[in-house]
Amino acid sequence: MNKFPVIYKANQFSVFSSFKLWKNIIPNLILYKSLIKELLKADLVSEFKKSYLGQSWLIINPLINLVIWLLLKKSGIFHPGETAISYPLYLLLSLTLWGVFTGFCETIGNSITQNSRILNEVGLPMEVLAVTKILVTVVNFCISIGLCLIFIIFSGFRFMPESLLFLPTLLPLFLFGISLGLILSLIEVIMNDVYIFFKRSLKILMYITPVVFSHKIESVFLQNLMKYNPLTQFIVVPRNFFLLGKTENLNTFFWHSAIVLICFFAVVQIYLITAKKLVEKTF
């Protein structure tokens, strides 16, 4: 096995195929697997380092959001639209799925500036940093989805064998969040104001994605926005499989997934070429 990390050059990807790209990435990840484990532990601990409750906030935050939206609905201020299952279950799972998407965007998005020192001094390959941040978000998601499972089981809800399709249908949502996070990490170095603007805009994006609202809401305007929002399929399909064991519009979901997969490979190439140069020139 190669004892030195593979360095990517600007003209490399015009010659190498995508297969050779991943062939180079994997040895780097294997070479730095011990460091990835240490960085992962450090990130998970430091995330709530000054908090007595620690990672319990991963459970508390969704519950607080859940209570807020349920109170708004109960008071008549908020009308989410028709849902096929009870709204608390719908909302809890939706917020969890939305949380993993925004988690990728935010955790990967500021990863370069937060780790500029180790990137310069150690010469850490960019894919090692990206994979560490991805794993942090995945671990946090596993804790949050565990809460969902406990809540759903105690509510008396019965799972179906088809509910297992929830897991593979999560992949496009993950790839979309990771791709966006990688792009934002480059933007954050060059144009921090644009990065901050996008972070603030995520809240608006949530309202035009069927998270707190149903995609069957009475407002035709919101229905149209959700219809043309690619995130809609990536939230609705896994949620439907998880709670209902079935879904609709699978053709649209597969088409959107194929586009996201292509974009993911393109973004990874851009990230590996550009990120290291930005670190060297900026920090």
C-alpha positions, 0 to 999 in steps of 0.5 A, spaced: 500 500 500 502 507 498 505 510 504 504 517 502 497 520 500 495 521 493 496 529 491 490 531 486 492 536 481 488 541 477 489 537 470 489 530 473 481 529 472 481 531 465 485 524 464 483 520 470 476 517 469 472 517 475 474 510 477 481 512 478 479 518 482 475 513 487 481 508 486 486 514 489 481 516 494 480 510 498 488 509 499 488 515 502 482 514 507 485 507 509 492 510 510 489 516 515 483 511 518 486 512 525 486 519 524 479 519 522 477 515 528 481 520 533 478 527 529 471 523 529 471 522 537 474 529 538 468 533 534 463 529 537 466 531 544 467 538 542 460 539 539 457 539 546 463 540 550 461 546 555 454 543 556 452 538 562 447 535 557 452 533 552 449 529 546 442 529 549 441 536 546 440 531 539 434 529 543 432 535 546 432 540 540 427 535 536 422 535 542 422 542 543 421 543 535 416 538 535 412 541 541 412 548 538 409 546 532 404 542 535 402 548 539 401 552 533 397 547 530 393 546 536 392 553 537 389 554 530 395 559 528 398 553 523 395 549 518 400 543 515 395 540 511 392 533 510 397 527 512 396 520 512 399 518 519 398 522 525 401 529 525 406 528 531 409 522 528 409 525 521 413 532 524 418 528 528 420 524 522 420 530 518 424 534 522 429 528 523 430 528 516 431 535 515 436 535 520 441 530 517 440 534 511 442 541 514 447 537 518 451 535 512 450 543 509 453 546 516 458 541 518 462 540 512 460 547 510 465 550 515 470 545 515 475 548 511 476 554 515 475 551 522 481 546 520 485 550 516 491 549 521 491 542 521 490 542 513 496 546 513 501 543 518 499 536 517 498 536 510 491 532 511 488 530 504 481 534 503 477 527 503 480 525 510 477 532 513 470 531 509 469 524 511 470 525 518 465 531 518 460 526 514 461 521 519 459 526 525 453 528 521 451 520 520 453 519 528 448 524 530 443 522 525 443 515 528 442 518 535 436 522 532 433 516 528 433 512 535 429 517 538 424 517 533 424 509 533 423 509 541 417 514 540 414 511 534 414 504 538 411 507 544 405 510 540 403 503 538 405 504 531 406 498 527 412 497 522 411 493 516 417 489 512 417 495 506 419 500 512 426 497 511 426 501 504 427 507 508 434 506 509 436 505 501 432 511 499 435 515 504 442 515 500 440 521 495 438 525 501 445 524 504 448 525 497 445 532 496 446 534 503 454 532 502 454 535 495 451 542 498 456 542 504 462 541 499 460 547 495 459 551 501 465 549 504 469 552 498 464 558 498 465 560 505 473 560 504 472 565 498 465 569 500 463 568 507 457 573 506 454 568 501 455 562 506 452 566 512 446 568 507 445 561 505 445 558 512 440 563 514 436 561 508 435 554 510 429 556 514 426 559 508 427 552 504 424 548 510 418 551 509 417 550 501 419 542 503 414 538 506 417 538 513 412 542 517 407 542 512 404 537 508 405 537 500 398 536 500 397 543 503 391 547 501 395 553 498 396 552 491 402 556 491 406 552 496 404 546 493 407 548 486 413 550 490 414 543 493 412 540 487 418 543 483 423 543 489 428 537 488 428 536 496 421 534 496 422 527 493 428 526 498 424 527 504 417 524 502 419 518 499 423 515 505 418 518 510 413 514 506 416 508 506 418 508 514 411 510 516 407 507 511 411 502 507 409 505 500 410 511 496 408 514 490 412 518 484 418 513 484 419 515 477 420 522 479 424 520 485 429 515 481 430 521 476 432 526 481 436 521 485 440 520 478 441 527 477 444 528 484 449 522 483 452 525 477 452 532 481 455 528 487 461 525 483 462 532 479 462 536 486 467 531 489 472 532 483 471 540 484 472 540 491 479 535 491 482 540 486 480 546 489 480 546 496 487 545 497 489 550 493 484 555 497 487 553 503 494 554 501 493 561 498 488 563 504 491 561 510 
